[in-house]
Amino acid sequence: MAVPKKRRSKAKGRTRLSNWKAKGRTTADKALNLAKSIVKKRSTFIFDPKKKKVEENSSKDENNNVKVEQTAEDNITEQ
């Protein structure tokens, strides 16, 4: 189990906590602003979950093809 080498000061801990909370606030504000703009029909944002899945699957396929090509080259050089 990972154990810290030195004790973190209260000031560092508090700044890390405040930064973590601030990041959540900013993302919440961005989401709220996006929702407001969509409701007022001023937004050009379009979310298509199917498109995201297709992109993820294509990137996985490309990675698998690269691995297959590398292993085939390695087999040729070994023989």
mmCIF file of the N, C-alpha and C atoms, coordinates in Angstrom:
data_MODEL
# 
_entry.id   MODEL 
# 
loop_
_atom_site.group_PDB 
_atom_site.id 
_atom_site.type_symbol 
_atom_site.label_atom_id 
_atom_site.label_alt_id 
_atom_site.label_comp_id 
_atom_site.label_asym_id 
_atom_site.label_entity_id 
_atom_site.label_seq_id 
_atom_site.pdbx_PDB_ins_code 
_atom_site.Cartn_x 
_atom_site.Cartn_y 
_atom_site.Cartn_z 
_atom_site.occupancy 
_atom_site.B_iso_or_equiv 
_atom_site.pdbx_formal_charge 
_atom_site.auth_seq_id 
_atom_site.auth_comp_id 
_atom_site.auth_asym_id 
_atom_site.auth_atom_id 
_atom_site.pdbx_PDB_model_num 
ATOM 1   N N  . MET A 1 1  ? 0.840   -1.179  0.000   1.00 0.00 ? 1  MET A N  1 
ATOM 2   C CA . MET A 1 1  ? 0.000   0.000   0.000   1.00 0.00 ? 1  MET A CA 1 
ATOM 3   C C  . MET A 1 1  ? 0.883   1.239   0.000   1.00 0.00 ? 1  MET A C  1 
ATOM 4   N N  . ALA A 1 2  ? 0.518   2.248   -0.784  1.00 0.00 ? 2  ALA A N  1 
ATOM 5   C CA . ALA A 1 2  ? 1.320   3.466   -0.896  1.00 0.00 ? 2  ALA A CA 1 
ATOM 6   C C  . ALA A 1 2  ? 1.178   4.320   0.360   1.00 0.00 ? 2  ALA A C  1 
ATOM 7   N N  . VAL A 1 3  ? 2.324   4.755   0.846   1.00 0.00 ? 3  VAL A N  1 
ATOM 8   C CA . VAL A 1 3  ? 2.358   5.587   2.044   1.00 0.00 ? 3  VAL A CA 1 
ATOM 9   C C  . VAL A 1 3  ? 3.190   6.826   1.734   1.00 0.00 ? 3  VAL A C  1 
ATOM 10  N N  . PRO A 1 4  ? 2.688   8.037   2.080   1.00 0.00 ? 4  PRO A N  1 
ATOM 11  C CA . PRO A 1 4  ? 3.478   9.239   1.809   1.00 0.00 ? 4  PRO A CA 1 
ATOM 12  C C  . PRO A 1 4  ? 4.749   9.276   2.653   1.00 0.00 ? 4  PRO A C  1 
ATOM 13  N N  . LYS A 1 5  ? 5.824   9.814   2.068   1.00 0.00 ? 5  LYS A N  1 
ATOM 14  C CA . LYS A 1 5  ? 7.103   9.866   2.781   1.00 0.00 ? 5  LYS A CA 1 
ATOM 15  C C  . LYS A 1 5  ? 7.103   10.937  3.862   1.00 0.00 ? 5  LYS A C  1 
ATOM 16  N N  . LYS A 1 6  ? 6.484   12.080  3.552   1.00 0.00 ? 6  LYS A N  1 
ATOM 17  C CA . LYS A 1 6  ? 6.464   13.184  4.518   1.00 0.00 ? 6  LYS A CA 1 
ATOM 18  C C  . LYS A 1 6  ? 5.038   13.653  4.745   1.00 0.00 ? 6  LYS A C  1 
ATOM 19  N N  . ARG A 1 7  ? 4.826   14.288  5.863   1.00 0.00 ? 7  ARG A N  1 
ATOM 20  C CA . ARG A 1 7  ? 3.516   14.821  6.205   1.00 0.00 ? 7  ARG A CA 1 
ATOM 21  C C  . ARG A 1 7  ? 3.248   16.078  5.396   1.00 0.00 ? 7  ARG A C  1 
ATOM 22  N N  . ARG A 1 8  ? 2.040   16.179  4.826   1.00 0.00 ? 8  ARG A N  1 
ATOM 23  C CA . ARG A 1 8  ? 1.659   17.366  4.071   1.00 0.00 ? 8  ARG A CA 1 
ATOM 24  C C  . ARG A 1 8  ? 1.149   18.435  5.033   1.00 0.00 ? 8  ARG A C  1 
ATOM 25  N N  . SER A 1 9  ? 1.593   19.655  4.841   1.00 0.00 ? 9  SER A N  1 
ATOM 26  C CA . SER A 1 9  ? 1.184   20.732  5.729   1.00 0.00 ? 9  SER A CA 1 
ATOM 27  C C  . SER A 1 9  ? -0.296  21.061  5.542   1.00 0.00 ? 9  SER A C  1 
ATOM 28  N N  . LYS A 1 10 ? -0.888  21.713  6.530   1.00 0.00 ? 10 LYS A N  1 
ATOM 29  C CA . LYS A 1 10 ? -2.300  22.091  6.447   1.00 0.00 ? 10 LYS A CA 1 
ATOM 30  C C  . LYS A 1 10 ? -2.539  23.054  5.293   1.00 0.00 ? 10 LYS A C  1 
ATOM 31  N N  . ALA A 1 11 ? -1.606  23.961  5.072   1.00 0.00 ? 11 ALA A N  1 
ATOM 32  C CA . ALA A 1 11 ? -1.784  24.950  4.004   1.00 0.00 ? 11 ALA A CA 1 
ATOM 33  C C  . ALA A 1 11 ? -1.842  24.266  2.638   1.00 0.00 ? 11 ALA A C  1 
ATOM 34  N N  . LYS A 1 12 ? -0.942  23.318  2.408   1.00 0.00 ? 12 LYS A N  1 
ATOM 35  C CA . LYS A 1 12 ? -0.947  22.612  1.130   1.00 0.00 ? 12 LYS A CA 1 
ATOM 36  C C  . LYS A 1 12 ? -2.226  21.800  0.971   1.00 0.00 ? 12 LYS A C  1 
ATOM 37  N N  . GLY A 1 13 ? -2.655  21.162  2.031   1.00 0.00 ? 13 GLY A N  1 
ATOM 38  C CA . GLY A 1 13 ? -3.877  20.379  1.976   1.00 0.00 ? 13 GLY A CA 1 
ATOM 39  C C  . GLY A 1 13 ? -5.091  21.239  1.682   1.00 0.00 ? 13 GLY A C  1 
ATOM 40  N N  . ARG A 1 14 ? -5.132  22.400  2.319   1.00 0.00 ? 14 ARG A N  1 
ATOM 41  C CA . ARG A 1 14 ? -6.266  23.305  2.095   1.00 0.00 ? 14 ARG A CA 1 
ATOM 42  C C  . ARG A 1 14 ? -6.275  23.853  0.676   1.00 0.00 ? 14 ARG A C  1 
ATOM 43  N N  . THR A 1 15 ? -5.083  24.189  0.140   1.00 0.00 ? 15 THR A N  1 
ATOM 44  C CA . THR A 1 15 ? -5.055  24.710  -1.233  1.00 0.00 ? 15 THR A CA 1 
ATOM 45  C C  . THR A 1 15 ? -5.467  23.636  -2.223  1.00 0.00 ? 15 THR A C  1 
ATOM 46  N N  . ARG A 1 16 ? -5.019  22.400  -2.002  1.00 0.00 ? 16 ARG A N  1 
ATOM 47  C CA . ARG A 1 16 ? -5.417  21.309  -2.898  1.00 0.00 ? 16 ARG A CA 1 
ATOM 48  C C  . ARG A 1 16 ? -6.928  21.086  -2.847  1.00 0.00 ? 16 ARG A C  1 
ATOM 49  N N  . LEU A 1 17 ? -7.494  21.138  -1.658  1.00 0.00 ? 17 LEU A N  1 
ATOM 50  C CA . LEU A 1 17 ? -8.931  20.955  -1.502  1.00 0.00 ? 17 LEU A CA 1 
ATOM 51  C C  . LEU A 1 17 ? -9.707  22.082  -2.184  1.00 0.00 ? 17 LEU A C  1 
ATOM 52  N N  . SER A 1 18 ? -9.247  23.320  -2.018  1.00 0.00 ? 18 SER A N  1 
ATOM 53  C CA . SER A 1 18 ? -9.951  24.450  -2.631  1.00 0.00 ? 18 SER A CA 1 
ATOM 54  C C  . SER A 1 18 ? -9.843  24.393  -4.153  1.00 0.00 ? 18 SER A C  1 
ATOM 55  N N  . ASN A 1 19 ? -8.682  23.964  -4.671  1.00 0.00 ? 19 ASN A N  1 
ATOM 56  C CA . ASN A 1 19 ? -8.541  23.818  -6.122  1.00 0.00 ? 19 ASN A CA 1 
ATOM 57  C C  . ASN A 1 19 ? -9.474  22.732  -6.645  1.00 0.00 ? 19 ASN A C  1 
ATOM 58  N N  . TRP A 1 20 ? -9.586  21.643  -5.921  1.00 0.00 ? 20 TRP A N  1 
ATOM 59  C CA . TRP A 1 20 ? -10.456 20.535  -6.316  1.00 0.00 ? 20 TRP A CA 1 
ATOM 60  C C  . TRP A 1 20 ? -11.918 20.989  -6.341  1.00 0.00 ? 20 TRP A C  1 
ATOM 61  N N  . LYS A 1 21 ? -12.314 21.743  -5.317  1.00 0.00 ? 21 LYS A N  1 
ATOM 62  C CA . LYS A 1 21 ? -13.685 22.246  -5.265  1.00 0.00 ? 21 LYS A CA 1 
ATOM 63  C C  . LYS A 1 21 ? -13.940 23.269  -6.365  1.00 0.00 ? 21 LYS A C  1 
ATOM 64  N N  . ALA A 1 22 ? -12.961 24.122  -6.651  1.00 0.00 ? 22 ALA A N  1 
ATOM 65  C CA . ALA A 1 22 ? -13.118 25.153  -7.676  1.00 0.00 ? 22 ALA A CA 1 
ATOM 66  C C  . ALA A 1 22 ? -13.283 24.518  -9.052  1.00 0.00 ? 22 ALA A C  1 
ATOM 67  N N  . LYS A 1 23 ? -12.570 23.436  -9.308  1.00 0.00 ? 23 LYS A N  1 
ATOM 68  C CA . LYS A 1 23 ? -12.692 22.751  -10.595 1.00 0.00 ? 23 LYS A CA 1 
ATOM 69  C C  . LYS A 1 23 ? -14.120 22.236  -10.785 1.00 0.00 ? 23 LYS A C  1 
ATOM 70  N N  . GLY A 1 24 ? -14.707 21.723  -9.724  1.00 0.00 ? 24 GLY A N  1 
ATOM 71  C CA . GLY A 1 24 ? -16.084 21.249  -9.796  1.00 0.00 ? 24 GLY A CA 1 
ATOM 72  C C  . GLY A 1 24 ? -17.062 22.381  -10.046 1.00 0.00 ? 24 GLY A C  1 
ATOM 73  N N  . ARG A 1 25 ? -16.819 23.517  -9.400  1.00 0.00 ? 25 ARG A N  1 
ATOM 74  C CA . ARG A 1 25 ? -17.697 24.670  -9.601  1.00 0.00 ? 25 ARG A CA 1 
ATOM 75  C C  . ARG A 1 25 ? -17.637 25.170  -11.033 1.00 0.00 ? 25 ARG A C  1 
ATOM 76  N N  . THR A 1 26 ? -16.431 25.236  -11.612 1.00 0.00 ? 26 THR A N  1 
ATOM 77  C CA . THR A 1 26 ? -16.302 25.757  -12.972 1.00 0.00 ? 26 THR A CA 1 
ATOM 78  C C  . THR A 1 26 ? -16.977 24.824  -13.982 1.00 0.00 ? 26 THR A C  1 
ATOM 79  N N  . THR A 1 27 ? -16.839 23.520  -13.801 1.00 0.00 ? 27 THR A N  1 
ATOM 80  C CA . THR A 1 27 ? -17.501 22.595  -14.730 1.00 0.00 ? 27 THR A CA 1 
ATOM 81  C C  . THR A 1 27 ? -19.016 22.673  -14.586 1.00 0.00 ? 27 THR A C  1 
ATOM 82  N N  . ALA A 1 28 ? -19.492 22.861  -13.359 1.00 0.00 ? 28 ALA A N  1 
ATOM 83  C CA . ALA A 1 28 ? -20.934 23.011  -13.142 1.00 0.00 ? 28 ALA A CA 1 
ATOM 84  C C  . ALA A 1 28 ? -21.443 24.290  -13.802 1.00 0.00 ? 28 ALA A C  1 
ATOM 85  N N  . ASP A 1 29 ? -20.675 25.376  -13.698 1.00 0.00 ? 29 ASP A N  1 
ATOM 86  C CA . ASP A 1 29 ? -21.057 26.634  -14.334 1.00 0.00 ? 29 ASP A CA 1 
ATOM 87  C C  . ASP A 1 29 ? -21.101 26.489  -15.851 1.00 0.00 ? 29 ASP A C  1 
ATOM 88  N N  . LYS A 1 30 ? -20.098 25.804  -16.410 1.00 0.00 ? 30 LYS A N  1 
ATOM 89  C CA . LYS A 1 30 ? -20.076 25.610  -17.860 1.00 0.00 ? 30 LYS A CA 1 
ATOM 90  C C  . LYS A 1 30 ? -21.291 24.796  -18.318 1.00 0.00 ? 30 LYS A C  1 
ATOM 91  N N  . ALA A 1 31 ? -21.626 23.755  -17.560 1.00 0.00 ? 31 ALA A N  1 
ATOM 92  C CA . ALA A 1 31 ? -22.773 22.924  -17.916 1.00 0.00 ? 31 ALA A CA 1 
ATOM 93  C C  . ALA A 1 31 ? -24.064 23.722  -17.830 1.00 0.00 ? 31 ALA A C  1 
ATOM 94  N N  . LEU A 1 32 ? -24.191 24.553  -16.808 1.00 0.00 ? 32 LEU A N  1 
ATOM 95  C CA . LEU A 1 32 ? -25.389 25.374  -16.655 1.00 0.00 ? 32 LEU A CA 1 
ATOM 96  C C  . LEU A 1 32 ? -25.502 26.393  -17.783 1.00 0.00 ? 32 LEU A C  1 
ATOM 97  N N  . ASN A 1 33 ? -24.395 27.025  -18.144 1.00 0.00 ? 33 ASN A N  1 
ATOM 98  C CA . ASN A 1 33 ? -24.414 27.991  -19.240 1.00 0.00 ? 33 ASN A CA 1 
ATOM 99  C C  . ASN A 1 33 ? -24.781 27.314  -20.561 1.00 0.00 ? 33 ASN A C  1 
ATOM 100 N N  . LEU A 1 34 ? -24.265 26.106  -20.784 1.00 0.00 ? 34 LEU A N  1 
ATOM 101 C CA . LEU A 1 34 ? -24.608 25.375  -21.997 1.00 0.00 ? 34 LEU A CA 1 
ATOM 102 C C  . LEU A 1 34 ? -26.095 25.034  -22.015 1.00 0.00 ? 34 LEU A C  1 
ATOM 103 N N  . ALA A 1 35 ? -26.626 24.603  -20.881 1.00 0.00 ? 35 ALA A N  1 
ATOM 104 C CA . ALA A 1 35 ? -28.046 24.267  -20.805 1.00 0.00 ? 35 ALA A CA 1 
ATOM 105 C C  . ALA A 1 35 ? -28.913 25.495  -21.072 1.00 0.00 ? 35 ALA A C  1 
ATOM 106 N N  . LYS A 1 36 ? -28.516 26.630  -20.515 1.00 0.00 ? 36 LYS A N  1 
ATOM 107 C CA . LYS A 1 36 ? -29.280 27.864  -20.736 1.00 0.00 ? 36 LYS A CA 1 
ATOM 108 C C  . LYS A 1 36 ? -29.275 28.257  -22.211 1.00 0.00 ? 36 LYS A C  1 
ATOM 109 N N  . SER A 1 37 ? -28.097 28.129  -22.849 1.00 0.00 ? 37 SER A N  1 
ATOM 110 C CA . SER A 1 37 ? -28.017 28.516  -24.259 1.00 0.00 ? 37 SER A CA 1 
ATOM 111 C C  . SER A 1 37 ? -28.822 27.559  -25.141 1.00 0.00 ? 37 SER A C  1 
ATOM 112 N N  . ILE A 1 38 ? -28.876 26.280  -24.767 1.00 0.00 ? 38 ILE A N  1 
ATOM 113 C CA . ILE A 1 38 ? -29.676 25.323  -25.532 1.00 0.00 ? 38 ILE A CA 1 
ATOM 114 C C  . ILE A 1 38 ? -31.159 25.640  -25.381 1.00 0.00 ? 38 ILE A C  1 
ATOM 115 N N  . VAL A 1 39 ? -31.576 25.987  -24.160 1.00 0.00 ? 39 VAL A N  1 
ATOM 116 C CA . VAL A 1 39 ? -32.983 26.306  -23.916 1.00 0.00 ? 39 VAL A CA 1 
ATOM 117 C C  . VAL A 1 39 ? -33.390 27.561  -24.690 1.00 0.00 ? 39 VAL A C  1 
ATOM 118 N N  . LYS A 1 40 ? -32.478 28.548  -24.752 1.00 0.00 ? 40 LYS A N  1 
ATOM 119 C CA . LYS A 1 40 ? -32.782 29.784  -25.475 1.00 0.00 ? 40 LYS A CA 1 
ATOM 120 C C  . LYS A 1 40 ? -32.528 29.659  -26.975 1.00 0.00 ? 40 LYS A C  1 
ATOM 121 N N  . LYS A 1 41 ? -32.074 28.476  -27.403 1.00 0.00 ? 41 LYS A N  1 
ATOM 122 C CA . LYS A 1 41 ? -31.827 28.169  -28.813 1.00 0.00 ? 41 LYS A CA 1 
ATOM 123 C C  . LYS A 1 41 ? -30.781 29.083  -29.430 1.00 0.00 ? 41 LYS A C  1 
ATOM 124 N N  . ARG A 1 42 ? -29.762 29.416  -28.649 1.00 0.00 ? 42 ARG A N  1 
ATOM 125 C CA . ARG A 1 42 ? -28.637 30.190  -29.167 1.00 0.00 ? 42 ARG A CA 1 
ATOM 126 C C  . ARG A 1 42 ? -27.416 29.309  -29.404 1.00 0.00 ? 42 ARG A C  1 
ATOM 127 N N  . SER A 1 43 ? -27.496 28.057  -29.002 1.00 0.00 ? 43 SER A N  1 
ATOM 128 C CA . SER A 1 43 ? -26.346 27.167  -29.063 1.00 0.00 ? 43 SER A CA 1 
ATOM 129 C C  . SER A 1 43 ? -26.302 26.408  -30.379 1.00 0.00 ? 43 SER A C  1 
ATOM 130 N N  . THR A 1 44 ? -25.070 26.136  -30.838 1.00 0.00 ? 44 THR A N  1 
ATOM 131 C CA . THR A 1 44 ? -24.877 25.303  -32.019 1.00 0.00 ? 44 THR A CA 1 
ATOM 132 C C  . THR A 1 44 ? -24.354 23.930  -31.614 1.00 0.00 ? 44 THR A C  1 
ATOM 133 N N  . PHE A 1 45 ? -24.381 23.650  -30.316 1.00 0.00 ? 45 PHE A N  1 
ATOM 134 C CA . PHE A 1 45 ? -23.859 22.398  -29.777 1.00 0.00 ? 45 PHE A CA 1 
ATOM 135 C C  . PHE A 1 45 ? -24.805 21.252  -30.085 1.00 0.00 ? 45 PHE A C  1 
ATOM 136 N N  . ILE A 1 46 ? -24.255 20.164  -30.631 1.00 0.00 ? 46 ILE A N  1 
ATOM 137 C CA . ILE A 1 46 ? -25.049 18.963  -30.905 1.00 0.00 ? 46 ILE A CA 1 
ATOM 138 C C  . ILE A 1 46 ? -24.279 17.782  -30.345 1.00 0.00 ? 46 ILE A C  1 
ATOM 139 N N  . PHE A 1 47 ? -24.924 17.003  -29.492 1.00 0.00 ? 47 PHE A N  1 
ATOM 140 C CA . PHE A 1 47 ? -24.289 15.824  -28.900 1.00 0.00 ? 47 PHE A CA 1 
ATOM 141 C C  . PHE A 1 47 ? -24.891 14.579  -29.517 1.00 0.00 ? 47 PHE A C  1 
ATOM 142 N N  . ASP A 1 48 ? -24.040 13.739  -30.069 1.00 0.00 ? 48 ASP A N  1 
ATOM 143 C CA . ASP A 1 48 ? -24.481 12.486  -30.667 1.00 0.00 ? 48 ASP A CA 1 
ATOM 144 C C  . ASP A 1 48 ? -23.706 11.349  -30.017 1.00 0.00 ? 48 ASP A C  1 
ATOM 145 N N  . PRO A 1 49 ? -24.313 10.625  -29.059 1.00 0.00 ? 49 PRO A N  1 
ATOM 146 C CA . PRO A 1 49 ? -23.580 9.563   -28.360 1.00 0.00 ? 49 PRO A CA 1 
ATOM 147 C C  . PRO A 1 49 ? -23.150 8.429   -29.277 1.00 0.00 ? 49 PRO A C  1 
ATOM 148 N N  . LYS A 1 50 ? -23.883 8.187   -30.368 1.00 0.00 ? 50 LYS A N  1 
ATOM 149 C CA . LYS A 1 50 ? -23.513 7.124   -31.299 1.00 0.00 ? 50 LYS A CA 1 
ATOM 150 C C  . LYS A 1 50 ? -22.191 7.453   -31.988 1.00 0.00 ? 50 LYS A C  1 
ATOM 151 N N  . LYS A 1 51 ? -21.995 8.714   -32.323 1.00 0.00 ? 51 LYS A N  1 
ATOM 152 C CA . LYS A 1 51 ? -20.771 9.136   -32.985 1.00 0.00 ? 51 LYS A CA 1 
ATOM 153 C C  . LYS A 1 51 ? -19.560 8.907   -32.088 1.00 0.00 ? 51 LYS A C  1 
ATOM 154 N N  . LYS A 1 52 ? -19.701 9.182   -30.813 1.00 0.00 ? 52 LYS A N  1 
ATOM 155 C CA . LYS A 1 52 ? -18.603 8.988   -29.875 1.00 0.00 ? 52 LYS A CA 1 
ATOM 156 C C  . LYS A 1 52 ? -18.231 7.509   -29.783 1.00 0.00 ? 52 LYS A C  1 
ATOM 157 N N  . LYS A 1 53 ? -19.214 6.621   -29.753 1.00 0.00 ? 53 LYS A N  1 
ATOM 158 C CA . LYS A 1 53 ? -18.953 5.188   -29.680 1.00 0.00 ? 53 LYS A CA 1 
ATOM 159 C C  . LYS A 1 53 ? -18.243 4.705   -30.938 1.00 0.00 ? 53 LYS A C  1 
ATOM 160 N N  . VAL A 1 54 ? -18.624 5.223   -32.090 1.00 0.00 ? 54 VAL A N  1 
ATOM 161 C CA . VAL A 1 54 ? -17.996 4.824   -33.347 1.00 0.00 ? 54 VAL A CA 1 
ATOM 162 C C  . VAL A 1 54 ? -16.530 5.249   -33.348 1.00 0.00 ? 54 VAL A C  1 
ATOM 163 N N  . GLU A 1 55 ? -16.237 6.465   -32.866 1.00 0.00 ? 55 GLU A N  1 
ATOM 164 C CA . GLU A 1 55 ? -14.857 6.942   -32.821 1.00 0.00 ? 55 GLU A CA 1 
ATOM 165 C C  . GLU A 1 55 ? -14.022 6.083   -31.884 1.00 0.00 ? 55 GLU A C  1 
ATOM 166 N N  . GLU A 1 56 ? -14.568 5.711   -30.728 1.00 0.00 ? 56 GLU A N  1 
ATOM 167 C CA . GLU A 1 56 ? -13.826 4.889   -29.778 1.00 0.00 ? 56 GLU A CA 1 
ATOM 168 C C  . GLU A 1 56 ? -13.536 3.513   -30.374 1.00 0.00 ? 56 GLU A C  1 
ATOM 169 N N  . ASN A 1 57 ? -14.522 2.918   -31.045 1.00 0.00 ? 57 ASN A N  1 
ATOM 170 C CA . ASN A 1 57 ? -14.334 1.603   -31.643 1.00 0.00 ? 57 ASN A CA 1 
ATOM 171 C C  . ASN A 1 57 ? -13.308 1.645   -32.764 1.00 0.00 ? 57 ASN A C  1 
ATOM 172 N N  . SER A 1 58 ? -13.317 2.707   -33.569 1.00 0.00 ? 58 SER A N  1 
ATOM 173 C CA . SER A 1 58 ? -12.359 2.795   -34.672 1.00 0.00 ? 58 SER A CA 1 
ATOM 174 C C  . SER A 1 58 ? -10.947 2.961   -34.148 1.00 0.00 ? 58 SER A C  1 
ATOM 175 N N  . SER A 1 59 ? -10.768 3.697   -33.049 1.00 0.00 ? 59 SER A N  1 
ATOM 176 C CA . SER A 1 59 ? -9.428  3.855   -32.491 1.00 0.00 ? 59 SER A CA 1 
ATOM 177 C C  . SER A 1 59 ? -8.924  2.536   -31.919 1.00 0.00 ? 59 SER A C  1 
ATOM 178 N N  . LYS A 1 60 ? -9.815  1.733   -31.347 1.00 0.00 ? 60 LYS A N  1 
ATOM 179 C CA . LYS A 1 60 ? -9.409  0.421   -30.830 1.00 0.00 ? 60 LYS A CA 1 
ATOM 180 C C  . LYS A 1 60 ? -8.999  -0.495  -31.972 1.00 0.00 ? 60 LYS A C  1 
ATOM 181 N N  . ASP A 1 61 ? -9.747  -0.455  -33.071 1.00 0.00 ? 61 ASP A N  1 
ATOM 182 C CA . ASP A 1 61 ? -9.426  -1.290  -34.224 1.00 0.00 ? 61 ASP A CA 1 
ATOM 183 C C  . ASP A 1 61 ? -8.079  -0.915  -34.813 1.00 0.00 ? 61 ASP A C  1 
ATOM 184 N N  . GLU A 1 62 ? -7.796  0.388   -34.895 1.00 0.00 ? 62 GLU A N  1 
ATOM 185 C CA . GLU A 1 62 ? -6.518  0.840   -35.429 1.00 0.00 ? 62 GLU A CA 1 
ATOM 186 C C  . GLU A 1 62 ? -5.369  0.349   -34.563 1.00 0.00 ? 62 GLU A C  1 
ATOM 187 N N  . ASN A 1 63 ? -5.532  0.413   -33.251 1.00 0.00 ? 63 ASN A N  1 
ATOM 188 C CA . ASN A 1 63 ? -4.485  -0.050  -32.349 1.00 0.00 ? 63 ASN A CA 1 
ATOM 189 C C  . ASN A 1 63 ? -4.249  -1.545  -32.502 1.00 0.00 ? 63 ASN A C  1 
ATOM 190 N N  . ASN A 1 64 ? -5.311  -2.321  -32.662 1.00 0.00 ? 64 ASN A N  1 
ATOM 191 C CA . ASN A 1 64 ? -5.166  -3.762  -32.836 1.00 0.00 ? 64 ASN A CA 1 
ATOM 192 C C  . ASN A 1 64 ? -4.438  -4.082  -34.138 1.00 0.00 ? 64 ASN A C  1 
ATOM 193 N N  . ASN A 1 65 ? -4.733  -3.348  -35.206 1.00 0.00 ? 65 ASN A N  1 
ATOM 194 C CA . ASN A 1 65 ? -4.066  -3.578  -36.484 1.00 0.00 ? 65 ASN A CA 1 
ATOM 195 C C  . ASN A 1 65 ? -2.575  -3.295  -36.376 1.00 0.00 ? 65 ASN A C  1 
ATOM 196 N N  . VAL A 1 66 ? -2.222  -2.256  -35.657 1.00 0.00 ? 66 VAL A N  1 
ATOM 197 C CA . VAL A 1 66 ? -0.814  -1.914  -35.492 1.00 0.00 ? 66 VAL A CA 1 
ATOM 198 C C  . VAL A 1 66 ? -0.098  -3.029  -34.749 1.00 0.00 ? 66 VAL A C  1 
ATOM 199 N N  . LYS A 1 67 ? -0.715  -3.560  -33.723 1.00 0.00 ? 67 LYS A N  1 
ATOM 200 C CA . LYS A 1 67 ? -0.094  -4.632  -32.953 1.00 0.00 ? 67 LYS A CA 1 
ATOM 201 C C  . LYS A 1 67 ? 0.113   -5.869  -33.814 1.00 0.00 ? 67 LYS A C  1 
ATOM 202 N N  . VAL A 1 68 ? -0.859  -6.185  -34.650 1.00 0.00 ? 68 VAL A N  1 
ATOM 203 C CA . VAL A 1 68 ? -0.753  -7.363  -35.512 1.00 0.00 ? 68 VAL A CA 1 
ATOM 204 C C  . VAL A 1 68 ? 0.389   -7.171  -36.496 1.00 0.00 ? 68 VAL A C  1 
ATOM 205 N N  . GLU A 1 69 ? 0.513   -5.979  -37.072 1.00 0.00 ? 69 GLU A N  1 
ATOM 206 C CA . GLU A 1 69 ? 1.582   -5.721  -38.030 1.00 0.00 ? 69 GLU A CA 1 
ATOM 207 C C  . GLU A 1 69 ? 2.951   -5.827  -37.370 1.00 0.00 ? 69 GLU A C  1 
ATOM 208 N N  . GLN A 1 70 ? 3.075   -5.312  -36.162 1.00 0.00 ? 70 GLN A N  1 
ATOM 209 C CA . GLN A 1 70 ? 4.354   -5.367  -35.462 1.00 0.00 ? 70 GLN A CA 1 
ATOM 210 C C  . GLN A 1 70 ? 4.747   -6.804  -35.159 1.00 0.00 ? 70 GLN A C  1 
ATOM 211 N N  . THR A 1 71 ? 3.810   -7.625  -34.734 1.00 0.00 ? 71 THR A N  1 
ATOM 212 C CA . THR A 1 71 ? 4.150   -9.007  -34.417 1.00 0.00 ? 71 THR A CA 1 
ATOM 213 C C  . THR A 1 71 ? 4.517   -9.766  -35.681 1.00 0.00 ? 71 THR A C  1 
ATOM 214 N N  . ALA A 1 72 ? 3.880   -9.465  -36.807 1.00 0.00 ? 72 ALA A N  1 
ATOM 215 C CA . ALA A 1 72 ? 4.209   -10.139 -38.053 1.00 0.00 ? 72 ALA A CA 1 
ATOM 216 C C  . ALA A 1 72 ? 5.628   -9.770  -38.489 1.00 0.00 ? 72 ALA A C  1 
ATOM 217 N N  . GLU A 1 73 ? 6.011   -8.515  -38.341 1.00 0.00 ? 73 GLU A N  1 
ATOM 218 C CA . GLU A 1 73 ? 7.367   -8.086  -38.698 1.00 0.00 ? 73 GLU A CA 1 
ATOM 219 C C  . GLU A 1 73 ? 8.401   -8.745  -37.793 1.00 0.00 ? 73 GLU A C  1 
ATOM 220 N N  . ASP A 1 74 ? 8.082   -8.836  -36.511 1.00 0.00 ? 74 ASP A N  1 
ATOM 221 C CA . ASP A 1 74 ? 8.998   -9.447  -35.571 1.00 0.00 ? 74 ASP A CA 1 
ATOM 222 C C  . ASP A 1 74 ? 9.236   -10.916 -35.923 1.00 0.00 ? 74 ASP A C  1 
ATOM 223 N N  . ASN A 1 75 ? 8.181   -11.627 -36.322 1.00 0.00 ? 75 ASN A N  1 
ATOM 224 C CA . ASN A 1 75 ? 8.309   -13.028 -36.689 1.00 0.00 ? 75 ASN A CA 1 
ATOM 225 C C  . ASN A 1 75 ? 9.195   -13.216 -37.920 1.00 0.00 ? 75 ASN A C  1 
ATOM 226 N N  . ILE A 1 76 ? 9.106   -12.304 -38.865 1.00 0.00 ? 76 ILE A N  1 
ATOM 227 C CA . ILE A 1 76 ? 9.910   -12.389 -40.084 1.00 0.00 ? 76 ILE A CA 1 
ATOM 228 C C  . ILE A 1 76 ? 11.393  -12.196 -39.752 1.00 0.00 ? 76 ILE A C  1 
ATOM 229 N N  . THR A 1 77 ? 11.703  -11.215 -38.906 1.00 0.00 ? 77 THR A N  1 
ATOM 230 C CA . THR A 1 77 ? 13.095  -10.939 -38.574 1.00 0.00 ? 77 THR A CA 1 
ATOM 231 C C  . THR A 1 77 ? 13.712  -12.053 -37.749 1.00 0.00 ? 77 THR A C  1 
ATOM 232 N N  . GLU A 1 78 ? 12.921  -12.750 -36.936 1.00 0.00 ? 78 GLU A N  1 
ATOM 233 C CA . GLU A 1 78 ? 13.432  -13.828 -36.107 1.00 0.00 ? 78 GLU A CA 1 
ATOM 234 C C  . GLU A 1 78 ? 13.794  -15.048 -36.942 1.00 0.00 ? 78 GLU A C  1 
ATOM 235 N N  . GLN A 1 79 ? 13.067  -15.291 -38.007 1.00 0.00 ? 79 GLN A N  1 
ATOM 236 C CA . GLN A 1 79 ? 13.316  -16.475 -38.834 1.00 0.00 ? 79 GLN A CA 1 
ATOM 237 C C  . GLN A 1 79 ? 14.479  -16.195 -39.717 1.00 0.00 ? 79 GLN A C  1 
# 
